[in-house]
Amino acid sequence: MMSGEIRCPAGGHKFFVIGEVRGGQIHSVTYELTGKARELADTVEGSVTAILLCGRLTDPVEAVIGSGADRVMVVEHPALTLYNQEVETKVLAHILEGEEPEVILAGATTSGRTTLPALAAKLGTGLTADCTGLAMDPETGLLLQTRPAIGGNVMATIKTPVHRPQMATVRPRTFRAPETDILRKGEIVRPEIHSSLFESLVENLGFENAPEGEGNIQDMDVVVSGGKGLKRPESFRMLGELASLLGGGVGASRPAVEAKWLGYPHQVGLSGKVVAPKVYIAAGISGAVQHLAGMQTAGYIVAINRDPDAPIFRVADLGLCGDLFEIVPRLIERLKKEGVKA
Ligand SMILES: Cc1cc2nc3c(=O)[nH]c(=O)nc-3n(C[C@H](O)[C@H](O)[C@H](O)COP(=O)(O)OP(=O)(O)OC[C@H]3O[C@@H](n4cnc5c(N)ncnc54)[C@H](O)[C@@H]3O)c2cc1C
């Protein structure tokens, strides 16, 4: 472990991931993006550095190295305990000075969406917000930044040919975090930051977590979602029962949320949450692109729909074509009788 001096790993393009720490714990989007940055950097023999800014870190930094970073820069300071865009931007700009980053990635979380535009402006470059796909162009070596555009009706792929760095925020759960390689070696650096950079005009008065109801569906291994096909709010009770038998949570399409059948924290899709559970069950959901944007990286997708041409069947691993009001109660009955088998 080193401290003080900021050193660069040798060779190639430099990829940076602005990690996220909440309450001392490293947020999963940090691992997702470090893993993806590693994959991209390997195509151009590049290096990956993750930067963690926080009040105090309780999680092991080595896990970030294990997910693909060559180097992790950690800055711990009381001024970083509660999110402060002004301080984060100043500290990040200082760290990145002289590094010549080629690519900078951050989560499209509330803080990532706030800090990265300010950082991009400070660095004199552009930013592609809210990406749902990243790749390297094999011909030009440019970062291909894909995101929904025109109301989510098309997927646009954006390049940054002139300015550097190429910067993007990426929706959490867009990529799967890699398995942690505990044998992977990397460098942990604690850069020295002048105290003036921690000064701020903003006074943080406190922090309150938003109520999530019975749990955040982004953290669940199983999500059972319902759409307009459920016809009435009471039908969600049946989905709730199925979800609880499977140890999961309940999601919904946007029309179901707009009809107030379920609250907004349950909405899956472009304007809701991106979920990547092991199993995603979509009942009475047609499979519009805006819904797929929120669930297509799920491990195993089960679609229940009475329309054999419903687009959801194109992404489903298992399609059950029929009336959900017959199929879901039968699934519940069977699970009650036989239990969940691994
Ligand atoms: C900018 C923008 C953002 C958006 N963001 C989101 C978002 O975040 N999330 C989202 O979900 N949508 C979003 N949408 C809306 C999206 O385009 C679709 O309108 C929506 O996903 C459709 O919801 P649905 O599948 O529940 O309804 P429908 O498209 O009406 O589908 C209902 C389905 O239920 C089936 N069905 C009906 N009765 C039964 C039955 N008894 N048994 C079995 N199947 C049955 C039907 O065959 C049909 O396929 C967005 C749209 C825009 C323009």
The ligand as an SDF file (V2000), in Angstrom:
LIG
                    3D

 53 58  0  0  0  0  0  0  0  0999 V2000
  -39.9710    8.0860  -22.2580 C   0  0  0  0  0  0  0  0  0  0  0  0
  -40.7010    6.8480  -21.8660 C   0  0  0  0  0  0  0  0  0  0  0  0
  -40.3000    6.1890  -20.7220 C   0  0  0  0  0  0  0  0  0  0  0  0
  -40.9470    5.0060  -20.3480 C   0  0  0  0  0  0  0  0  0  0  0  0
  -40.5230    4.3640  -19.2270 N   0  0  0  0  0  0  0  0  0  0  0  0
  -41.0830    3.1810  -18.9060 C   0  0  0  0  0  0  0  0  0  0  0  0
  -40.6160    2.4330  -17.7870 C   0  0  0  0  0  0  0  0  0  0  0  0
  -39.7140    2.8510  -17.0530 O   0  0  0  0  0  0  0  0  0  0  0  0
  -41.1910    1.2400  -17.5410 N   0  0  0  0  0  0  0  0  0  0  0  0
  -42.2110    0.7260  -18.3120 C   0  0  0  0  0  0  0  0  0  0  0  0
  -42.6940   -0.3830  -18.0280 O   0  0  0  0  0  0  0  0  0  0  0  0
  -42.6840    1.4370  -19.3460 N   0  0  0  0  0  0  0  0  0  0  0  0
  -42.1640    2.6380  -19.6560 C   0  0  0  0  0  0  0  0  0  0  0  0
  -42.6670    3.3460  -20.6940 N   0  0  0  0  0  0  0  0  0  0  0  0
  -43.9470    2.8890  -21.3050 C   0  0  0  0  0  0  0  0  0  0  0  0
  -43.7530    1.7960  -22.3480 C   0  0  0  0  0  0  0  0  0  0  0  0
  -43.5620    2.3650  -23.6230 O   0  0  0  0  0  0  0  0  0  0  0  0
  -45.0090    0.8990  -22.4310 C   0  0  0  0  0  0  0  0  0  0  0  0
  -46.1320    1.6910  -22.6870 O   0  0  0  0  0  0  0  0  0  0  0  0
  -45.2700    0.0950  -21.1520 C   0  0  0  0  0  0  0  0  0  0  0  0
  -44.1040   -0.5960  -20.7660 O   0  0  0  0  0  0  0  0  0  0  0  0
  -46.3900   -0.9020  -21.3860 C   0  0  0  0  0  0  0  0  0  0  0  0
  -46.7620   -1.4320  -20.1340 O   0  0  0  0  0  0  0  0  0  0  0  0
  -47.4850   -2.8320  -20.0230 P   0  0  0  0  0  0  0  0  0  0  0  0
  -46.6350   -3.8610  -20.6800 O   0  0  0  0  0  0  0  0  0  0  0  0
  -47.8480   -3.0070  -18.6050 O   0  0  0  0  0  0  0  0  0  0  0  0
  -48.8470   -2.5700  -20.8240 O   0  0  0  0  0  0  0  0  0  0  0  0
  -49.3030   -3.0720  -22.2540 P   0  0  0  0  0  0  0  0  0  0  0  0
  -48.3160   -2.7020  -23.2930 O   0  0  0  0  0  0  0  0  0  0  0  0
  -50.6950   -2.5950  -22.4270 O   0  0  0  0  0  0  0  0  0  0  0  0
  -49.2840   -4.6560  -22.1400 O   0  0  0  0  0  0  0  0  0  0  0  0
  -50.1550   -5.4050  -21.3740 C   0  0  0  0  0  0  0  0  0  0  0  0
  -49.8920   -6.8540  -21.7220 C   0  0  0  0  0  0  0  0  0  0  0  0
  -50.6820   -7.6750  -20.8920 O   0  0  0  0  0  0  0  0  0  0  0  0
  -51.1090   -8.7780  -21.6610 C   0  0  0  0  0  0  0  0  0  0  0  0
  -52.3170   -9.3070  -21.0080 N   0  0  0  0  0  0  0  0  0  0  0  0
  -53.5150   -8.6880  -20.8620 C   0  0  0  0  0  0  0  0  0  0  0  0
  -54.3570   -9.4660  -20.1520 N   0  0  0  0  0  0  0  0  0  0  0  0
  -53.6870  -10.6070  -19.8650 C   0  0  0  0  0  0  0  0  0  0  0  0
  -53.9980  -11.7920  -19.1760 C   0  0  0  0  0  0  0  0  0  0  0  0
  -55.2110  -11.9650  -18.5970 N   0  0  0  0  0  0  0  0  0  0  0  0
  -53.0670  -12.7620  -19.0850 N   0  0  0  0  0  0  0  0  0  0  0  0
  -51.8660  -12.6340  -19.6560 C   0  0  0  0  0  0  0  0  0  0  0  0
  -51.4920  -11.5170  -20.3180 N   0  0  0  0  0  0  0  0  0  0  0  0
  -52.3780  -10.5180  -20.4120 C   0  0  0  0  0  0  0  0  0  0  0  0
  -51.3720   -8.2260  -23.0450 C   0  0  0  0  0  0  0  0  0  0  0  0
  -51.2910   -9.2610  -24.0310 O   0  0  0  0  0  0  0  0  0  0  0  0
  -50.2220   -7.2090  -23.1620 C   0  0  0  0  0  0  0  0  0  0  0  0
  -49.0950   -7.7890  -23.8050 O   0  0  0  0  0  0  0  0  0  0  0  0
  -42.0340    4.5110  -21.1050 C   0  0  0  0  0  0  0  0  0  0  0  0
  -42.4260    5.2050  -22.2590 C   0  0  0  0  0  0  0  0  0  0  0  0
  -41.7720    6.3380  -22.6400 C   0  0  0  0  0  0  0  0  0  0  0  0
  -42.1980    7.0420  -23.8900 C   0  0  0  0  0  0  0  0  0  0  0  0
  1  2  1  0
  2  3  1  0
  2 52  2  0
  3  4  2  0
  4  5  1  0
  4 50  1  0
  5  6  2  0
  6  7  1  0
  6 13  1  0
  7  8  2  0
  7  9  1  0
  9 10  1  0
 10 11  2  0
 10 12  1  0
 12 13  2  0
 13 14  1  0
 14 15  1  0
 14 50  1  0
 15 16  1  0
 16 17  1  0
 16 18  1  0
 18 19  1  0
 18 20  1  0
 20 21  1  0
 20 22  1  0
 22 23  1  0
 23 24  1  0
 24 25  2  0
 24 26  1  0
 24 27  1  0
 27 28  1  0
 28 29  2  0
 28 30  1  0
 28 31  1  0
 31 32  1  0
 32 33  1  0
 33 34  1  0
 33 48  1  0
 34 35  1  0
 35 36  1  0
 35 46  1  0
 36 37  1  0
 36 45  1  0
 37 38  2  0
 38 39  1  0
 39 40  1  0
 39 45  2  0
 40 41  1  0
 40 42  2  0
 42 43  1  0
 43 44  2  0
 44 45  1  0
 46 47  1  0
 46 48  1  0
 48 49  1  0
 50 51  2  0
 51 52  1  0
 52 53  1  0
M  END
$$$$
